[in-house]
Amino acid sequence: MDIIKPSTIAGVMELLPDNQAVFDRMKNTIEDTFKDYGFLAIDTPVIEKNEILFAKGGGETEKQIFEIASDSKDMSLRFDLTVPLARYVSEHLSDLNFPFKRYQIGKVYRGERNQKGRYKEFYQADIDIIGNNSLSIYNDALLARVIFEVFTRINFPNITFHINNRKLLNGFFNSIDIEDSTEVLRTIDKKDKIGLDKTRDLLIDLIGEKKADKTLEFINASEDNEKVLENLAAFAGNDLYLEGLEELKTVYEYMVKFGVADKNIKIDLAITRGLDYYTSTVYETFIDGYESIGSVCSGGRYENLASNFTKQNLPGVGMSIGLTRLFYQLQELGLVEEEKTSKADLLILPMDKEFNFYAIDVLYKLKELGKKADIYLEEGKFKKKINYADKINAKYVVIIGEEEASKNEVSIKNMETGEQFNKSLEDLDF
């Protein structure tokens, strides 16, 4: 039969063991941090009903969804973890305690165009706090603290949260007689990609030159945080504007109180977040000095998470790390170190098959002592066996030959120093 050349499809990430160990360590660190702050794990199905995934309407999202080939054709792969969360909370409403603090780290699927750093299959790491009818604005600051600690623990403490408030923006637009701000927000959201001049041209087409210039002057505030807040307070805005300003000020002050330094926060009035359901706080997070890779964590507050699935009002706030893309970008910049994985700290090498049973006894003695041990049962010369131990980065080899077996002993060799010593079967703790 013909041999098929092994290959993966474009847009998926597959790692060799050394890099997989680094990725897993990062993923586990994120999960441990979420748990430390009282977030509960959930695991929703990778496959959801189309009526669930398309509940908010189609558009660009629908074009990117991978449908499952079946007779009914009413299932697809999830494209994010937020829609499944909305379905989950609505379905289990009576069984959950609110505020409901959840995290989920899992793969999602999107029909992305093939390009570097964009994936069809990728991990997201999400945290959300969901309220029942109401949710304190202080949670918006707590979420930022959790993410700050995540990046500190994975050795990237120099991050900056760019924060804004959609009520403030919408209130400003109302104040200058912009009735429909949806396209304006989308245009502002693209400012860093398309440049200031192109943004101005697009805004002029949408709202005219005078309003475009007022909008750009408003969103381009570059002073320190306290000065920005002072200037915002001086603007004669409407009630929605003032509500958004008060929320923005509160989130900023509580972030500082939660231990996020002022230097790690930037009140950035150009941050809008493209998704339509953000209604208040919005965040983008950047690694200082590496802003070119884009936001490494984003999110915001939404007025009603599950309006398509329940009449119960479920406000919430959430943030998401695109883990696969983050790992790829950090690798490309040489900011994550590959580590040599060790299959076992101790590798047992029986010199002949007649010593295999004794070697197995040694294996379980070591495991009883809590040692990370493995056994090599392939036949071959000693050089082949010791080379294997070296390749898997074993710290010690436990050698069992005729002499060792006859004395109920083992010979232990330190692979780094070359030191070798004997231990009895009853005294293997070292």
Disulfide bonds with the S-S distance in Angstrom:
none
